[in-house]
Amino acid sequence: MILDTLTTEHFRKKFKNNFDLCNFSINIGRNIVLSGTPSTLRSILNEIDERSDELIQK
């Protein structure tokens, strides 16, 4: 995946509405913070993208 494609439009296509996207992203961010691993915004966005793909495939 090209990192430049991580835009709002890219993420909105994967969710029914903005609230689902927001709640999903908050949960991912919360888990990353609780794990104590250092991260960047880019790594968090990549994680959201990867996990949302897994969610869609189920």
N, C-alpha and C positions, 0 to 999 in steps of 0.2 A: 504494500500500500504506500502510496505517495503521501508524505506528511502534509503537503499543502492542501489536500482534499478534506482535512478535518475542519469543516465549517459548520455553521449552524444548520444550513440547508441539508448537509450530509447527515447530521444526526436526526433532524426532524423527520426525514423520510422513514426512519426505523420505528417511530412511535406514533400512537394514535393522536396524542396531543402533547402540548408543552409540559403539562403537569406530570405526565408519565415520564417524559425525558428528564425533567428536573428531579423528581423523586429517585429515579434510577441513578442519576449522576451523583446526587447527594449520598446515597448509600455506598456507591463505589468510593467516593472521596472519604467518607467516614471510615470505611474499612482500611483504606490506605493509611490514614492518619493513625488509627488505632494499632496498626501493625508496627508503626515506628520506623518504617523504611523511608529514607529520604527520596523525594520525588520532585519532578518538575511538572509544569502544566502540560507540556507535550506528552510526558509519560502517562499522566492521568487521562488525557484525551484518548491516547492509544488504548488504554485499559478499558475505557468506556466503550470505544468502538469494538474492541475484540469481544467483550462480554455481551454487548447488544447483539452481535452476530450469533453468538451461542444461544441467546435467548430466542432469537427468531427461528433458528434451526430446530428447536424443540417442539 
